[in-house]
């Protein structure tokens, strides 16, 4: 089990305000999953799970287990382990967690219960992976985040449309994708299908730390698209985090149209609202500037009292007028190039998807077919027994009448 030590949510057990009684035994919560192509939906599930207890342990499945039950993952298990560790609500991870959640696993890590979203996870043979813990009453459910799915993100990469950008109307190709991408011949699963994400101020508040920089903090500014927030970004931010004893990292996110100007094609894959939540979920990030200017201007640096400005080893594209967007911080002597040692970029992720397009489409169809079969089974079971209907059988023996009632549960 790997424990998190970087800045994030406190893992200390909670005590009622004004209570001087001994600290209660902390409630330990278990989550598990593939966590492939980690997005803000995964982060939101872990945020909700952490709120149900005091200490959150997350089990992450191996590549072999995922390939057996779902199909090939996009990211390697080592990449996925590190991505989950970077989510600020996670206290510890368990690499190589079993695909089926058992009471033995919960007991091994001293967890009171496990938490999963209100969708369904099935094994290769269509069985509910949480069946055992549900039967034992050690299962809790949290609300699934609407408007995001790995299926949708993969589809955006393959279609090369811009309909997912903010302030751009949906086009016919994208609408066709939402209807057909990875669709099982029998229809759509409510859990795998594509839906529209709607940003709210409440969601931003839930993800934001709400902490102001304190005296003694070193304010560091980084800027970019941070599209498909991935392990390359995490490694960069972790390296930046180590530049100071008490870092306060502000991430400037460029608007979609700005990103598209210097990245081209259909970038960014995630719109600015989605990218905001993805970055806010990272334990190394203190604050996000939504729609930051492309150039790190004197006004921006003065306003946030920035002491360091950092950029990775990727190319710095000149501003629209041909100027260097880091001219001002270089002039002040506060600009730093940071080598994360990770060459992964959003472009390389897209290349992985395109290379294995047929495998990923087949994976989504297989997953959706299993979900539809499970949904049909639950529907039949519900119709048969939800109302606990009684069947009455009458038998006669002389003057006595025997009455038998069978309850369907």
SULQUIZI-V212782 format. One record per residue. N is the residue number from 1. RES is the residue in one letter. SS is DSSP state (H for helix, E for strand, C for the rest). D_CENTER is the distance of its C-alpha to the mean C-alpha in Angstrom with 1 decimal. Layout:
# SULQUIZI-V212782
n:N res:RES ss:SS d_center:D_CENTER
n:N res:RES ss:SS d_center:D_CENTER
This chain:
# SULQUIZI-V212782
n:1 res:X ss:C d_center:20.4
n:2 res:X ss:E d_center:19.1
n:3 res:X ss:E d_center:19.1
n:4 res:X ss:C d_center:17.5
n:5 res:X ss:C d_center:20.2
n:6 res:X ss:C d_center:18.8
n:7 res:X ss:C d_center:18.7
n:8 res:X ss:C d_center:16.2
n:9 res:X ss:C d_center:16.6
n:10 res:X ss:C d_center:20.0
n:11 res:X ss:C d_center:20.2
n:12 res:X ss:C d_center:23.7
n:13 res:X ss:C d_center:24.8
n:14 res:X ss:C d_center:25.4
n:15 res:X ss:C d_center:29.0
n:16 res:X ss:C d_center:30.4
n:17 res:X ss:C d_center:31.8
n:18 res:X ss:C d_center:35.5
n:19 res:X ss:C d_center:35.4
n:20 res:X ss:C d_center:37.4
n:21 res:X ss:C d_center:36.9
n:22 res:X ss:C d_center:35.5
n:23 res:X ss:C d_center:31.7
n:24 res:X ss:C d_center:30.4
n:25 res:X ss:C d_center:28.7
n:26 res:X ss:C d_center:24.9
n:27 res:X ss:C d_center:22.7
n:28 res:X ss:E d_center:20.5
n:29 res:X ss:E d_center:17.4
n:30 res:X ss:E d_center:15.9
n:31 res:X ss:E d_center:12.5
n:32 res:X ss:E d_center:12.2
n:33 res:X ss:E d_center:10.7
n:34 res:X ss:C d_center:10.6
n:35 res:X ss:C d_center:7.2
n:36 res:X ss:C d_center:8.8
n:37 res:X ss:C d_center:7.9
n:38 res:X ss:C d_center:4.5
n:39 res:X ss:C d_center:3.4
n:40 res:X ss:H d_center:3.9
n:41 res:X ss:H d_center:4.1
n:42 res:X ss:H d_center:2.4
n:43 res:X ss:H d_center:3.8
n:44 res:X ss:H d_center:6.3
n:45 res:X ss:H d_center:7.2
n:46 res:X ss:H d_center:7.9
n:47 res:X ss:H d_center:9.7
n:48 res:X ss:H d_center:11.7
n:49 res:X ss:H d_center:12.6
n:50 res:X ss:H d_center:13.8
n:51 res:X ss:H d_center:15.9
n:52 res:X ss:C d_center:17.7
n:53 res:X ss:C d_center:19.1
n:54 res:X ss:C d_center:20.0
n:55 res:X ss:E d_center:18.4
n:56 res:X ss:E d_center:15.1
n:57 res:X ss:E d_center:15.3
n:58 res:X ss:E d_center:12.6
n:59 res:X ss:E d_center:14.1
n:60 res:X ss:E d_center:12.9
n:61 res:X ss:C d_center:15.1
n:62 res:X ss:C d_center:17.5
n:63 res:X ss:H d_center:17.9
n:64 res:X ss:H d_center:21.1
n:65 res:X ss:H d_center:19.6
n:66 res:X ss:H d_center:17.0
n:67 res:X ss:H d_center:19.8
n:68 res:X ss:H d_center:22.0
n:69 res:X ss:H d_center:20.0
n:70 res:X ss:C d_center:17.9
n:71 res:X ss:C d_center:19.0
n:72 res:X ss:C d_center:18.4
n:73 res:X ss:C d_center:15.0
n:74 res:X ss:C d_center:14.4
n:75 res:X ss:C d_center:13.8
n:76 res:X ss:C d_center:16.1
n:77 res:X ss:H d_center:15.6
n:78 res:X ss:H d_center:16.6
n:79 res:X ss:H d_center:14.0
n:80 res:X ss:H d_center:11.2
n:81 res:X ss:H d_center:12.9
n:82 res:X ss:H d_center:13.1
n:83 res:X ss:H d_center:9.5
n:84 res:X ss:H d_center:8.6
n:85 res:X ss:H d_center:11.9
n:86 res:X ss:C d_center:11.1
n:87 res:X ss:E d_center:8.6
n:88 res:X ss:C d_center:11.5
n:89 res:X ss:C d_center:11.4
n:90 res:X ss:C d_center:11.9
n:91 res:X ss:C d_center:15.6
n:92 res:X ss:E d_center:16.1
n:93 res:X ss:E d_center:14.8
n:94 res:X ss:E d_center:17.0
n:95 res:X ss:E d_center:17.2
n:96 res:X ss:C d_center:18.5
n:97 res:X ss:C d_center:17.8
n:98 res:X ss:C d_center:19.7
n:99 res:X ss:C d_center:18.2
n:100 res:X ss:C d_center:20.2
n:101 res:X ss:C d_center:19.7
n:102 res:X ss:C d_center:23.2
n:103 res:X ss:H d_center:25.1
n:104 res:X ss:H d_center:26.2
n:105 res:X ss:H d_center:22.8
n:106 res:X ss:H d_center:22.3
n:107 res:X ss:H d_center:25.8
n:108 res:X ss:H d_center:25.5
n:109 res:X ss:C d_center:22.8
n:110 res:X ss:C d_center:24.6
n:111 res:X ss:C d_center:21.7
n:112 res:X ss:C d_center:23.0
n:113 res:X ss:E d_center:20.5
n:114 res:X ss:E d_center:17.2
n:115 res:X ss:E d_center:14.5
n:116 res:X ss:E d_center:12.6
n:117 res:X ss:E d_center:11.6
n:118 res:X ss:C d_center:14.7
n:119 res:X ss:C d_center:14.5
n:120 res:X ss:C d_center:16.3
n:121 res:X ss:C d_center:15.9
n:122 res:X ss:E d_center:19.1
n:123 res:X ss:C d_center:21.0
n:124 res:X ss:C d_center:23.0
n:125 res:X ss:C d_center:25.9
n:126 res:X ss:C d_center:24.0
n:127 res:X ss:C d_center:23.9
n:128 res:X ss:E d_center:21.4
n:129 res:X ss:C d_center:19.7
n:130 res:X ss:C d_center:19.8
n:131 res:X ss:H d_center:23.5
n:132 res:X ss:H d_center:25.1
n:133 res:X ss:H d_center:23.1
n:134 res:X ss:H d_center:23.4
n:135 res:X ss:H d_center:27.1
n:136 res:X ss:C d_center:27.4
n:137 res:X ss:C d_center:25.8
n:138 res:X ss:C d_center:23.1
n:139 res:X ss:E d_center:20.1
n:140 res:X ss:E d_center:18.3
n:141 res:X ss:E d_center:16.1
n:142 res:X ss:E d_center:13.6
n:143 res:X ss:C d_center:13.1
n:144 res:X ss:C d_center:10.6
n:145 res:X ss:C d_center:9.2
n:146 res:X ss:C d_center:11.9
n:147 res:X ss:C d_center:12.1
n:148 res:X ss:C d_center:9.2
n:149 res:X ss:C d_center:9.2
n:150 res:X ss:H d_center:9.6
n:151 res:X ss:H d_center:13.2
n:152 res:X ss:H d_center:13.4
n:153 res:X ss:H d_center:12.1
n:154 res:X ss:H d_center:14.5
n:155 res:X ss:H d_center:17.2
n:156 res:X ss:H d_center:17.1
n:157 res:X ss:H d_center:17.7
n:158 res:X ss:H d_center:20.5
n:159 res:X ss:H d_center:22.2
n:160 res:X ss:C d_center:22.6
n:161 res:X ss:C d_center:23.0
n:162 res:X ss:C d_center:22.1
n:163 res:X ss:C d_center:21.7
n:164 res:X ss:C d_center:18.0
n:165 res:X ss:C d_center:19.3
n:166 res:X ss:C d_center:20.1
n:167 res:X ss:C d_center:23.8
n:168 res:X ss:C d_center:24.4
n:169 res:X ss:C d_center:25.6
n:170 res:X ss:C d_center:24.1
n:171 res:X ss:C d_center:26.4
n:172 res:X ss:H d_center:27.9
n:173 res:X ss:H d_center:26.0
n:174 res:X ss:H d_center:22.6
n:175 res:X ss:H d_center:23.9
n:176 res:X ss:H d_center:25.1
n:177 res:X ss:H d_center:21.8
n:178 res:X ss:H d_center:20.1
n:179 res:X ss:H d_center:23.1
n:180 res:X ss:H d_center:23.4
n:181 res:X ss:C d_center:20.6
n:182 res:X ss:C d_center:20.2
n:183 res:X ss:C d_center:22.3
n:184 res:X ss:E d_center:24.1
n:185 res:X ss:C d_center:27.9
n:186 res:X ss:C d_center:28.0
n:187 res:X ss:E d_center:25.6
n:188 res:X ss:C d_center:22.0
n:189 res:X ss:C d_center:19.7
n:190 res:X ss:C d_center:18.2
n:191 res:X ss:C d_center:14.9
n:192 res:X ss:C d_center:14.8
n:193 res:X ss:C d_center:16.4
n:194 res:X ss:C d_center:15.5
n:195 res:X ss:C d_center:15.7
n:196 res:X ss:C d_center:16.1
n:197 res:X ss:C d_center:13.7
n:198 res:X ss:C d_center:15.9
n:199 res:X ss:C d_center:15.3
n:200 res:X ss:C d_center:17.1
n:201 res:X ss:H d_center:18.5
n:202 res:X ss:H d_center:17.4
n:203 res:X ss:H d_center:13.7
n:204 res:X ss:H d_center:14.5
n:205 res:X ss:H d_center:16.6
n:206 res:X ss:H d_center:14.1
n:207 res:X ss:H d_center:11.9
n:208 res:X ss:C d_center:15.0
n:209 res:X ss:C d_center:17.0
n:210 res:X ss:C d_center:20.2
n:211 res:X ss:C d_center:22.3
n:212 res:X ss:C d_center:25.1
n:213 res:X ss:C d_center:26.4
n:214 res:X ss:C d_center:29.1
n:215 res:X ss:C d_center:32.5
n:216 res:X ss:C d_center:32.1
n:217 res:X ss:C d_center:28.6
n:218 res:X ss:E d_center:28.4
n:219 res:X ss:E d_center:26.7
n:220 res:X ss:E d_center:25.1
n:221 res:X ss:E d_center:24.1
n:222 res:X ss:E d_center:22.0
n:223 res:X ss:E d_center:21.4
n:224 res:X ss:E d_center:20.0
n:225 res:X ss:C d_center:17.6
n:226 res:X ss:C d_center:14.6
n:227 res:X ss:C d_center:13.6
n:228 res:X ss:C d_center:10.7
n:229 res:X ss:C d_center:9.8
n:230 res:X ss:C d_center:10.7
n:231 res:X ss:H d_center:12.8
n:232 res:X ss:H d_center:15.9
n:233 res:X ss:H d_center:14.7
n:234 res:X ss:H d_center:13.7
n:235 res:X ss:H d_center:17.2
n:236 res:X ss:H d_center:18.9
n:237 res:X ss:H d_center:17.6
n:238 res:X ss:H d_center:18.5
n:239 res:X ss:H d_center:21.9
n:240 res:X ss:H d_center:22.4
n:241 res:X ss:H d_center:21.6
n:242 res:X ss:C d_center:24.5
n:243 res:X ss:C d_center:26.9
n:244 res:X ss:C d_center:27.8
n:245 res:X ss:C d_center:28.4
n:246 res:X ss:C d_center:26.7
n:247 res:X ss:E d_center:24.4
n:248 res:X ss:E d_center:23.0
n:249 res:X ss:E d_center:20.8
n:250 res:X ss:E d_center:20.7
n:251 res:X ss:E d_center:18.6
n:252 res:X ss:E d_center:20.4
n:253 res:X ss:E d_center:18.5
n:254 res:X ss:C d_center:20.9
n:255 res:X ss:C d_center:21.2
n:256 res:X ss:H d_center:20.5
n:257 res:X ss:H d_center:24.3
n:258 res:X ss:H d_center:24.7
n:259 res:X ss:H d_center:22.2
n:260 res:X ss:H d_center:23.8
n:261 res:X ss:H d_center:27.1
n:262 res:X ss:H d_center:26.5
n:263 res:X ss:H d_center:24.0
n:264 res:X ss:C d_center:25.6
n:265 res:X ss:C d_center:24.8
n:266 res:X ss:C d_center:21.9
n:267 res:X ss:C d_center:19.9
n:268 res:X ss:C d_center:17.5
n:269 res:X ss:C d_center:15.3
n:270 res:X ss:C d_center:13.0
n:271 res:X ss:C d_center:15.2
n:272 res:X ss:H d_center:15.7
n:273 res:X ss:H d_center:14.1
n:274 res:X ss:H d_center:10.7
n:275 res:X ss:H d_center:11.4
n:276 res:X ss:H d_center:12.5
n:277 res:X ss:H d_center:9.4
n:278 res:X ss:H d_center:7.5
n:279 res:X ss:H d_center:10.7
n:280 res:X ss:H d_center:11.4
n:281 res:X ss:C d_center:8.6
n:282 res:X ss:E d_center:10.5
n:283 res:X ss:C d_center:13.4
n:284 res:X ss:C d_center:15.9
n:285 res:X ss:C d_center:15.8
n:286 res:X ss:C d_center:18.2
n:287 res:X ss:E d_center:18.5
n:288 res:X ss:E d_center:17.6
n:289 res:X ss:E d_center:20.5
n:290 res:X ss:E d_center:19.5
n:291 res:X ss:C d_center:21.9
n:292 res:X ss:C d_center:23.5
n:293 res:X ss:C d_center:26.8
n:294 res:X ss:C d_center:26.8
n:295 res:X ss:C d_center:29.5
n:296 res:X ss:C d_center:29.3
n:297 res:X ss:C d_center:32.3
n:298 res:X ss:H d_center:34.7
n:299 res:X ss:H d_center:33.8
n:300 res:X ss:H d_center:30.1
n:301 res:X ss:H d_center:31.0
n:302 res:X ss:H d_center:33.6
n:303 res:X ss:H d_center:31.5
n:304 res:X ss:H d_center:28.8
n:305 res:X ss:C d_center:31.4
n:306 res:X ss:C d_center:29.5
n:307 res:X ss:C d_center:31.0
n:308 res:X ss:E d_center:29.1
n:309 res:X ss:E d_center:27.6
n:310 res:X ss:E d_center:25.6
n:311 res:X ss:E d_center:24.8
n:312 res:X ss:C d_center:23.7
n:313 res:X ss:C d_center:25.9
n:314 res:X ss:C d_center:24.9
n:315 res:X ss:C d_center:27.6
n:316 res:X ss:C d_center:28.4
n:317 res:X ss:C d_center:29.4
n:318 res:X ss:C d_center:32.4
n:319 res:X ss:C d_center:32.2
n:320 res:X ss:C d_center:33.9
n:321 res:X ss:C d_center:37.2
n:322 res:X ss:C d_center:36.9
n:323 res:X ss:C d_center:36.4
n:324 res:X ss:C d_center:34.1
n:325 res:X ss:C d_center:31.1
n:326 res:X ss:C d_center:31.5
n:327 res:X ss:H d_center:35.2
n:328 res:X ss:H d_center:35.3
n:329 res:X ss:H d_center:33.3
n:330 res:X ss:H d_center:35.4
n:331 res:X ss:H d_center:38.5
n:332 res:X ss:H d_center:37.5
n:333 res:X ss:C d_center:36.8
n:334 res:X ss:C d_center:33.3
n:335 res:X ss:E d_center:31.4
n:336 res:X ss:E d_center:29.8
n:337 res:X ss:E d_center:28.5
n:338 res:X ss:C d_center:25.9
n:339 res:X ss:C d_center:25.6
n:340 res:X ss:C d_center:22.4
n:341 res:X ss:C d_center:23.9
n:342 res:X ss:C d_center:21.0
n:343 res:X ss:C d_center:22.0
n:344 res:X ss:C d_center:18.7
n:345 res:X ss:C d_center:18.3
n:346 res:X ss:H d_center:16.5
n:347 res:X ss:H d_center:19.9
n:348 res:X ss:H d_center:19.8
n:349 res:X ss:H d_center:16.4
n:350 res:X ss:H d_center:18.0
n:351 res:X ss:H d_center:21.1
n:352 res:X ss:H d_center:19.4
n:353 res:X ss:H d_center:18.3
n:354 res:X ss:H d_center:21.7
n:355 res:X ss:H d_center:23.6
n:356 res:X ss:C d_center:22.0
n:357 res:X ss:H d_center:21.8
n:358 res:X ss:H d_center:24.0
n:359 res:X ss:H d_center:22.1
n:360 res:X ss:H d_center:18.7
n:361 res:X ss:H d_center:20.6
n:362 res:X ss:H d_center:22.3
n:363 res:X ss:H d_center:19.2
n:364 res:X ss:H d_center:17.8
n:365 res:X ss:H d_center:21.3
n:366 res:X ss:H d_center:21.7
n:367 res:X ss:H d_center:18.5
n:368 res:X ss:H d_center:19.6
n:369 res:X ss:H d_center:23.2
n:370 res:X ss:H d_center:22.3
n:371 res:X ss:H d_center:20.4
n:372 res:X ss:H d_center:23.4
n:373 res:X ss:H d_center:25.8
n:374 res:X ss:H d_center:24.1
n:375 res:X ss:H d_center:24.0
n:376 res:X ss:H d_center:27.7
n:377 res:X ss:H d_center:28.6
n:378 res:X ss:H d_center:27.1
n:379 res:X ss:H d_center:28.9
n:380 res:X ss:H d_center:32.2
n:381 res:X ss:H d_center:31.8
n:382 res:X ss:H d_center:31.2
n:383 res:X ss:H d_center:34.2
n:384 res:X ss:H d_center:36.4
n:385 res:X ss:H d_center:35.7
n:386 res:X ss:C d_center:33.8
n:387 res:X ss:C d_center:37.1
n:388 res:X ss:C d_center:38.8
n:389 res:X ss:C d_center:41.7
n:390 res:X ss:E d_center:44.9
n:391 res:X ss:E d_center:47.2
n:392 res:X ss:E d_center:50.7
n:393 res:X ss:E d_center:53.4
n:394 res:X ss:E d_center:57.0
n:395 res:X ss:E d_center:59.6
n:396 res:X ss:E d_center:63.3
n:397 res:X ss:E d_center:65.5
n:398 res:X ss:C d_center:68.8
n:399 res:X ss:C d_center:68.5
n:400 res:X ss:E d_center:65.1
n:401 res:X ss:E d_center:61.8
n:402 res:X ss:E d_center:58.7
n:403 res:X ss:E d_center:55.4
n:404 res:X ss:E d_center:52.1
n:405 res:X ss:E d_center:48.7
n:406 res:X ss:E d_center:45.6
n:407 res:X ss:E d_center:42.3
n:408 res:X ss:C d_center:39.4
n:409 res:X ss:C d_center:36.2
